[in-house]
Amino acid sequence: MPLPLDVAIVAFDNISPFHLAVPCLVFNDAFVSPNPADKPFNVTVCAEQNGSLTSSSPIGLNIASDLSCLESADIIIFPSWHDVAQAPSAKLIDALKQANLRGATIVGLCLGAFVLGYAGLLEDKAATTHWAYADKFAELFPNALLDADPLFIESGNILTSAGTAAALDCCLHLVRHFLGNATATQISRLIVAPPYRSGGQKQFIPTPVPQTKGSQANIQRVLDEILGDLQQDYNVDSVAQACAMSRRSFTRHFKALTGDSFNHWLISQRLNYSQQLLEQGGLSIARVAELAGFNNESVYRKHFKAAYAIAPKQWQYAFAGQSST
């Protein structure tokens, strides 16, 4: 898709400024350039009617654009929603349906998933939302395939996410999709966010394991060592031993610390590193697979396609040689 991409962020009365700030930060503020034409995203904040809006904080908003910008937007984002029991207006729902028909990427962050549900865009589609509102979501949209665990879910051109921190992960995922891993990683560093959390990680851990300073330090030390040498073979038993823990204790502490299983985390980190290698160019897919720790090229291709819905060679072709932010 040719750049720049038009991004429309939909605001509304009583919006949380923090929720609104997340996509603005990732798609606009993170790209610093003296020439606006050099930015990969043209960001517009719009509302049903331009003019003044209230917010959930003592901050007033003045919105210059109305919903007409949705007609040509490549990406449409709902940062949240003010009342999950209140359906959007017919005008807003119609604009979303039209955007969906032409293939725009439509994103419901946190409670913004309810807007997509009211618009009928989640019928028979996998979706998530903030865990605390999962029961209400299931009640209102029984035909949506709700999974309240993941940080975010991508279902074709539709994305939904959990709470605010997960919204940041979802936005970074979109940057990675359109601009590549190097740019997404650079933005993560700029805003001091975790460089990569896959959508499959859980948003809420109902019974967290108490962490001692020693257990956290041991796990973090070993994870840093793994990230520095992903080409080696690792398994739960050997990593638990390196952390001076039993397998059971390590598994519980690791899950509490990361919200993920060790094996899934390791595959995600290897895939993330492989993206960086692909974007550098000049390496065969077999060599990338080897350097990232996949002993079998076909297994690597399978994991990559499952994670990103694109083949490694296509990713390399799309992003190798691109300059980052």
Buried (B, 14 or more C-beta within 10 A) or exposed (E): EEEBBBBBBBBBBEBBBBBBEBBBBBBBEBBEEEEEEEBBBBBBBBBBEBEEBBBBEEEEBEBEBBBEBBEEBBBBBBBBBBEBEEBBEEEBBBBBEEBBEEEBBBBBBBBBBBBBBBBBBBEEBBBBBBBEBBEBBEEBBEEBBBBBBBBBBBBEBBBBBBBBBBBBBBBBBBBBBBBBBBBBBBBBEBBEBEBBBBBBBBBBEEEEBEEEEEBEEBBEEBBEEBBEEBEEEBEBEEBBBBBEBEBEBBBBBBBBBBBBBBEEBBBBBBBBBBBBBBBBEEBEBEEBBBBBBBEEBEEBBEBBBEBBEEEBBBBBEBBBEBEBB
